[in-house]
Amino acid sequence: MAFLRALRRLLTLALIAGVGLMLCLVYLIPRLPPQDLPWTPLDLDAPIGLATAGKIAATEGPACRLLLDKADIAYRPLAGPRRGTCDYDDGVTWAPGGRRHLRYVPASPPLACPLAAALAVWEREVVQPAAEQRLGARVVAIDHYGSYSCRRMYGRAVGPWSEHARARAIDIAGFELSDGRRIRVARDWAGSAVKSLFLHEVRDGACQLFATTLSPDYNAAHRDHLHLDEASRGVMWRACR
């Protein structure tokens, strides 16, 4: 009998907890912004939300390019190479015009569309605010070491293929500012306080958007760049180091 009474109490408590949870969800969900809800449409003009990264990683092909169009992000579609593992069919590159105004140096890297979408949001919501707050200037260009590269991770002869092999990754080397200053990951990650703070802030902001964000804090192979990628597995798996 004691066991049955205890079981009834547990069931009653579980029922009360379940009803309370349902009431909380009914009350809270309608009050959450769309960018926090995984089932609402992705809007590249919206602030970064809890669901933004997963939505970007899951967006492919024409649907992704339509999002760039709606956000007035100028791009040119690319016909990807056909090299077995090393190919992509939703590539874009930046084009003049639109609301994007940052140059990439070297110019116009090939980008899988989800990566381009994440970069556009990162520039607006993370990079520019951090530069204005920490450095008192705006970023006018982003220096990089490349995006598409038909290779395995770390350039090894065997092992998993890099996201660079599908143009879903880019390595950011530094930033050029409106006042002429240049911020370099290799030199400034552990350098002057203000530049280091800026680089750490843009890394932390990238972790909210990209499936994988790797920095000099990860290992020696990333001592001079931020690796940002939009691996499709980013819907369920994320890395930030």
Secondary structure, DSSP 8 states (H G I E B T S, - for coil): -HHHHHHHHHHHHHHHHHHHHHHHHHHHGGGS-GGG-TTS---TTS---TTHHHHHHH--HHHHHHHHHHTTEEEEEE-----TTS--SSEEEEEEEES---EEESS---EEHHHHHHHHHHIIIIIHHHHHHHHSS-EEEEEEEES----BGGG-SSS-B-GGGGT-EEEEEEEEETTS-EEEHHHHTTSSHHHHHHHHHHHHHHTTT-SEEE-TTT-GGGTT-EEEE--GGGGT--EE-
